[in-house]
């Protein structure tokens, strides 16, 4: 990645996603907890989208097999 330095990426104790958010959005936020909240919000939206898509896909598969 271009934003996160290689040394940070190779350190197993670092969270690369959190470091990316800190480096990109850290200048916008004054508080130190803001990047953590932004990452948590992105992960929550992503998880919710995954649940919705998997539910939709499972329902389509179920009804496709019933109508045959």
DSSP file (Angstrom, degrees, kcal/mol; ACC not computed):
  #  RESIDUE AA STRUCTURE BP1 BP2  ACC     N-H-->O    O-->H-N    N-H-->O    O-->H-N    TCO  KAPPA ALPHA  PHI   PSI    X-CA   Y-CA   Z-CA
    1    1 A X              0   0    0      0, 0.0     8,-0.1     0, 0.0     5,-0.0   0.000 360.0 360.0 360.0 151.3    0.0    0.0    0.0
    2    2 A X        +     0   0    0      1,-0.1     4,-0.1     3,-0.1     0, 0.0   0.820 360.0  48.9 -83.9 -32.6    1.1    3.5   -0.7
    3    3 A X  S    S+     0   0    0      1,-0.1     2,-0.5     2,-0.1    -1,-0.1   0.925 103.2  59.4 -78.9 -45.6   -0.3    5.1    2.5
    4    4 A X  S    S-     0   0    0      1,-0.1    -1,-0.1     2,-0.0    16,-0.1  -0.729  91.2-118.0 -89.6 126.8    0.9    2.8    5.2
    5    5 A X     >  -     0   0    0     -2,-0.5     4,-1.8     1,-0.1     3,-0.4  -0.237  19.4-119.2 -62.3 152.1    4.7    2.4    5.4
    6    6 A X  H  > S+     0   0    0      1,-0.2     4,-2.1     2,-0.2     5,-0.2   0.855 111.9  58.1 -61.3 -37.7    6.1   -1.0    4.8
    7    7 A X  H  > S+     0   0    0      1,-0.2     4,-0.8     2,-0.2    -1,-0.2   0.867 107.3  47.8 -62.7 -36.3    7.7   -1.2    8.3
    8    8 A X  H  4 S+     0   0    0     -3,-0.4     3,-0.4     1,-0.2     6,-0.3   0.879 110.5  52.2 -71.0 -37.8    4.2   -0.7    9.9
    9    9 A X  H  < S+     0   0    0     -4,-1.8    -2,-0.2     1,-0.2    -1,-0.2   0.856 108.7  50.0 -66.5 -34.8    2.7   -3.4    7.6
   10   10 A X  H  < S+     0   0    0     -4,-2.1     2,-0.6    -5,-0.2    -1,-0.2   0.670  87.2  94.6 -80.4 -16.6    5.3   -6.0    8.5
   11   11 A X    ><  -     0   0    0     -4,-0.8     3,-1.5    -3,-0.4    -4,-0.0  -0.663  66.7-152.2 -77.4 118.6    4.9   -5.5   12.3
   12   12 A X  T 3  S+     0   0    0     -2,-0.6    -1,-0.1     1,-0.3    -4,-0.0   0.667  90.3  62.3 -68.6 -14.8    2.4   -8.2   13.4
   13   13 A X  T 3  S+     0   0    0      2,-0.1     2,-0.3    -5,-0.0    -1,-0.3   0.603  88.6  88.2 -85.3 -10.5    1.2   -6.1   16.4
   14   14 A X  S <  S-     0   0    0     -3,-1.5     2,-0.8    -6,-0.3     3,-0.1  -0.641  72.8-136.6 -90.2 144.9   -0.1   -3.3   14.1
   15   15 A X     >  -     0   0    0     -2,-0.3     4,-2.4     1,-0.2     5,-0.2  -0.895  15.4-162.7 -95.8 109.7   -3.6   -3.2   12.6
   16   16 A X  H  > S+     0   0    0     -2,-0.8     4,-2.3     1,-0.2    -1,-0.2   0.877  87.3  51.8 -66.1 -38.5   -3.0   -2.1    9.0
   17   17 A X  H  > S+     0   0    0      2,-0.2     4,-2.1     1,-0.2    -1,-0.2   0.922 112.1  46.3 -63.6 -43.6   -6.6   -1.1    8.4
   18   18 A X  H  > S+     0   0    0      1,-0.2     4,-2.6     2,-0.2    -2,-0.2   0.892 111.9  51.1 -66.3 -39.1   -6.6    1.1   11.5
   19   19 A X  H  X S+     0   0    0     -4,-2.4     4,-2.4     2,-0.2    -1,-0.2   0.885 108.4  52.5 -65.6 -37.6   -3.3    2.6   10.6
   20   20 A X  H  X S+     0   0    0     -4,-2.3     4,-2.0     2,-0.2     5,-0.3   0.926 111.3  46.2 -62.0 -44.6   -4.6    3.4    7.1
   21   21 A X  H  X>S+     0   0    0     -4,-2.1     4,-3.0     1,-0.2     5,-0.6   0.909 112.3  51.4 -64.7 -41.7   -7.7    5.2    8.6
   22   22 A X  H  X5S+     0   0    0     -4,-2.6     4,-1.2     1,-0.2    -2,-0.2   0.910 112.6  45.2 -61.3 -42.3   -5.4    7.1   11.1
   23   23 A X  H  <5S+     0   0    0     -4,-2.4    -1,-0.2    -5,-0.2     4,-0.2   0.829 122.2  35.8 -73.3 -31.4   -3.1    8.3    8.3
   24   24 A X  H  <5S+     0   0    0     -4,-2.0     3,-0.2    -5,-0.2    -2,-0.2   0.898 133.1  22.7 -89.3 -44.0   -5.9    9.3    6.0
   25   25 A X  H >X5S+     0   0    0     -4,-3.0     4,-1.8    -5,-0.3     3,-0.8   0.492  99.2  89.6-102.0  -4.6   -8.6   10.6    8.3
   26   26 A X  T 3<<S+     0   0    0     -4,-1.2    -1,-0.1    -5,-0.6    -3,-0.1   0.794  84.7  55.1 -64.4 -28.6   -6.4   11.5   11.3
   27   27 A X  T 34 S+     0   0    0     -4,-0.2    -1,-0.3    -3,-0.2    -2,-0.1   0.750 107.9  50.0 -76.6 -22.2   -5.8   15.0   10.1
   28   28 A X  T <4 S+     0   0    0     -3,-0.8     2,-0.3    -4,-0.1    -2,-0.2   0.886 103.2  66.3 -79.7 -41.3   -9.5   15.7    9.9
   29   29 A X     <  -     0   0    0     -4,-1.8     6,-0.1     1,-0.1     0, 0.0  -0.630  61.2-162.0 -88.5 138.0  -10.3   14.5   13.4
   30   30 A X  S    S+     0   0    0     -2,-0.3    -1,-0.1     4,-0.0     2,-0.1   0.845  72.7  70.2 -82.7 -36.5   -9.1   16.3   16.4
   31   31 A X  S    S-     0   0    0      1,-0.1     3,-0.5     2,-0.0     4,-0.4  -0.440  79.1-132.2 -83.7 156.7   -9.7   13.5   18.9
   32   32 A X  S    S+     0   0    0      1,-0.2     4,-0.4     2,-0.1     3,-0.2   0.665 103.0  60.7 -80.5 -15.8   -7.6   10.3   18.9
   33   33 A X  S  > S+     0   0    0      1,-0.2     4,-1.9     2,-0.1    -1,-0.2   0.613  82.3  83.9 -86.1 -12.4  -10.7    8.1   19.1
   34   34 A X  H  > S+     0   0    0     -3,-0.5     4,-2.5     1,-0.2     5,-0.2   0.914  87.0  50.5 -61.4 -46.8  -12.2    9.3   15.8
   35   35 A X  H  > S+     0   0    0     -4,-0.4     4,-2.4     1,-0.2    -1,-0.2   0.888 110.2  51.8 -59.9 -36.1  -10.2    7.0   13.5
   36   36 A X  H  > S+     0   0    0     -4,-0.4     4,-2.2     1,-0.2    -1,-0.2   0.905 111.0  47.6 -64.0 -40.6  -11.3    4.0   15.6
   37   37 A X  H  X S+     0   0    0     -4,-1.9     4,-2.3     2,-0.2    -2,-0.2   0.881 110.8  51.1 -68.5 -38.2  -14.9    5.0   15.3
   38   38 A X  H  X S+     0   0    0     -4,-2.5     4,-2.5     2,-0.2    -2,-0.2   0.932 111.7  47.0 -64.4 -45.6  -14.6    5.5   11.5
   39   39 A X  H  X S+     0   0    0     -4,-2.4     4,-2.4     1,-0.2    -2,-0.2   0.907 112.0  50.7 -62.9 -41.5  -13.1    2.1   11.1
   40   40 A X  H  X S+     0   0    0     -4,-2.2     4,-2.2     2,-0.2    -1,-0.2   0.895 110.4  49.6 -63.1 -39.7  -15.8    0.5   13.3
   41   41 A X  H  X S+     0   0    0     -4,-2.3     4,-2.4     2,-0.2     5,-0.2   0.920 111.1  48.8 -65.8 -43.6  -18.5    2.3   11.2
   42   42 A X  H  X S+     0   0    0     -4,-2.5     4,-2.3     1,-0.2    -2,-0.2   0.910 112.8  48.0 -61.3 -42.0  -17.0    1.0    7.9
   43   43 A X  H  X S+     0   0    0     -4,-2.4     4,-2.4     2,-0.2    -1,-0.2   0.876 111.0  50.9 -67.6 -36.9  -16.8   -2.5    9.3
   44   44 A X  H  X S+     0   0    0     -4,-2.2     4,-2.5     2,-0.2    -2,-0.2   0.923 112.0  46.2 -66.3 -44.0  -20.4   -2.4   10.6
   45   45 A X  H  X S+     0   0    0     -4,-2.4     4,-2.4     2,-0.2    -2,-0.2   0.905 113.5  49.9 -65.0 -40.9  -21.7   -1.2    7.2
   46   46 A X  H  X S+     0   0    0     -4,-2.3     4,-2.1    -5,-0.2    -2,-0.2   0.913 111.8  47.5 -63.8 -43.1  -19.7   -3.8    5.4
   47   47 A X  H  X S+     0   0    0     -4,-2.4     4,-2.2     2,-0.2    -2,-0.2   0.909 111.8  50.1 -65.0 -42.3  -20.9   -6.6    7.7
   48   48 A X  H  X S+     0   0    0     -4,-2.5     4,-2.4     1,-0.2    -2,-0.2   0.916 110.3  50.2 -62.7 -42.8  -24.5   -5.5    7.4
   49   49 A X  H  X S+     0   0    0     -4,-2.4     4,-2.4     1,-0.2    -1,-0.2   0.883 109.2  52.0 -62.5 -38.6  -24.2   -5.5    3.6
   50   50 A X  H  X S+     0   0    0     -4,-2.1     4,-2.5     2,-0.2    -1,-0.2   0.913 109.6  48.9 -64.2 -42.4  -22.7   -9.0    3.6
   51   51 A X  H  X S+     0   0    0     -4,-2.2     4,-2.2     2,-0.2    -2,-0.2   0.914 112.0  48.9 -63.5 -42.9  -25.6  -10.2    5.7
   52   52 A X  H  X S+     0   0    0     -4,-2.4     4,-2.3     2,-0.2    -2,-0.2   0.928 113.3  46.2 -62.9 -45.8  -28.2   -8.6    3.4
   53   53 A X  H  X S+     0   0    0     -4,-2.4     4,-2.6     1,-0.2    -2,-0.2   0.909 113.0  48.8 -65.8 -42.3  -26.5  -10.0    0.2
   54   54 A X  H  X S+     0   0    0     -4,-2.5     4,-2.4     2,-0.2    -1,-0.2   0.885 111.7  49.7 -66.8 -36.7  -26.2  -13.5    1.7
   55   55 A X  H  X S+     0   0    0     -4,-2.2     4,-2.2    -5,-0.2    -2,-0.2   0.925 112.5  47.4 -65.1 -44.0  -29.8  -13.5    2.8
   56   56 A X  H  X S+     0   0    0     -4,-2.3     4,-2.0     2,-0.2    -2,-0.2   0.915 113.7  47.7 -62.3 -44.2  -30.9  -12.4   -0.7
   57   57 A X  H  X S+     0   0    0     -4,-2.6     4,-2.2     1,-0.2    -2,-0.2   0.900 111.5  49.8 -65.9 -41.2  -28.8  -15.0   -2.3
   58   58 A X  H  X S+     0   0    0     -4,-2.4     4,-2.1     1,-0.2    -1,-0.2   0.892 110.6  50.5 -65.3 -38.8  -30.0  -17.8   -0.1
   59   59 A X  H  X S+     0   0    0     -4,-2.2     4,-2.4     2,-0.2     5,-0.2   0.889 109.7  50.2 -66.9 -38.7  -33.6  -16.9   -0.7
   60   60 A X  H  X S+     0   0    0     -4,-2.0     4,-2.1     1,-0.2    -2,-0.2   0.915 111.5  48.4 -65.5 -41.9  -33.1  -16.9   -4.4
   61   61 A X  H  X S+     0   0    0     -4,-2.2     4,-1.6     2,-0.2    -2,-0.2   0.883 111.3  50.5 -64.7 -38.2  -31.5  -20.3   -4.3
   62   62 A X  H  X S+     0   0    0     -4,-2.1     4,-1.4     1,-0.2    -2,-0.2   0.932 114.3  42.4 -65.7 -46.8  -34.3  -21.7   -2.1
   63   63 A X  H  X S+     0   0    0     -4,-2.4     4,-1.8     1,-0.2    -1,-0.2   0.795 109.9  57.8 -73.5 -27.5  -37.0  -20.4   -4.4
   64   64 A X  H  < S+     0   0    0     -4,-2.1     4,-0.5    -5,-0.2    -1,-0.2   0.884 109.4  45.4 -67.3 -38.1  -35.2  -21.5   -7.6
   65   65 A X  H  < S+     0   0    0     -4,-1.6     3,-0.3     1,-0.2    -2,-0.2   0.808 111.7  52.4 -75.2 -29.2  -35.1  -25.1   -6.3
   66   66 A X  H  < S+     0   0    0     -4,-1.4    -2,-0.2     1,-0.2    -1,-0.2   0.877 106.2  52.1 -73.5 -38.3  -38.8  -25.1   -5.2
   67   67 A X     <        0   0    0     -4,-1.8    -1,-0.2     1,-0.2    -2,-0.2   0.585 360.0 360.0 -79.3  -8.1  -40.1  -23.9   -8.6
   68   68 A X              0   0    0     -4,-0.5    -1,-0.2    -3,-0.3    -2,-0.1   0.480 360.0 360.0 -78.7 360.0  -38.3  -26.6  -10.6
